[in-house]
Amino acid sequence: MASRANRLQEAINTVEELQEEIFSWKQNMEGTNLENTSKYEQLQECEDQLQEVLDAMEYVEFPGAFGR
């Protein structure tokens, strides 16, 4: 079984991958007048929220053995 720290890193990697997908999708809409649509705004909001999740994940600390 992977350690908690390893599982956290895997979760961070997954969120980063999702954020990159959203960024790419949003970037592909630029220059096509689609950047003025509600879908583009939704993608920007999603990207921002994923960044907030990543920022919060940086501060996760696990208690030591036996509740230390």
C-alpha positions in Angstrom: 0.0 0.0 0.0 1.3 3.5 -0.9 2.0 5.9 1.9 -0.3 8.8 2.6 2.3 11.2 1.2 2.5 9.2 -2.0 -1.2 9.0 -2.4 -1.4 12.8 -1.8 1.2 13.3 -4.5 -0.8 11.1 -6.9 -3.9 13.2 -6.1 -1.9 16.4 -6.8 -0.7 15.0 -10.1 -4.3 14.1 -11.1 -5.5 17.6 -10.3 -2.6 19.1 -12.2 -3.5 17.0 -15.2 -7.1 18.1 -15.0 -6.0 21.7 -14.8 -3.8 21.3 -17.8 -6.6 19.8 -19.8 -8.9 22.7 -18.9 -6.2 25.2 -19.8 -5.6 23.5 -23.2 -9.4 23.4 -23.9 -9.7 27.1 -23.0 -6.6 28.0 -25.0 -8.0 26.3 -28.1 -11.0 28.6 -27.8 -8.9 31.8 -27.9 -8.8 33.7 -31.1 -12.0 32.2 -32.4 -14.4 34.6 -30.7 -15.3 31.8 -28.3 -13.4 33.5 -25.5 -16.5 35.7 -25.1 -18.8 32.7 -24.4 -20.2 31.4 -21.1 -18.3 28.1 -21.8 -15.0 30.0 -21.8 -16.0 31.7 -18.5 -16.9 28.3 -17.0 -13.5 26.9 -18.1 -11.7 29.8 -16.5 -13.7 29.3 -13.3 -12.9 25.6 -13.3 -9.2 26.3 -13.9 -9.2 28.8 -11.0 -11.0 26.4 -8.7 -8.5 23.6 -9.5 -5.7 26.0 -8.6 -7.3 26.7 -5.3 -7.5 22.9 -4.7 -3.8 22.6 -5.5 -2.9 25.5 -3.3 -4.8 23.9 -0.4 -3.2 20.5 -1.0 0.3 22.0 -0.5 -0.6 22.5 3.2 -1.9 19.0 4.0 0.0 17.5 6.9 -0.5 14.0 8.2 -0.2 13.3 12.0 2.6 11.1 13.0 2.3 7.6 14.3 0.1 7.2 17.4 -1.4 10.6 17.1 1.8 12.6 17.5 
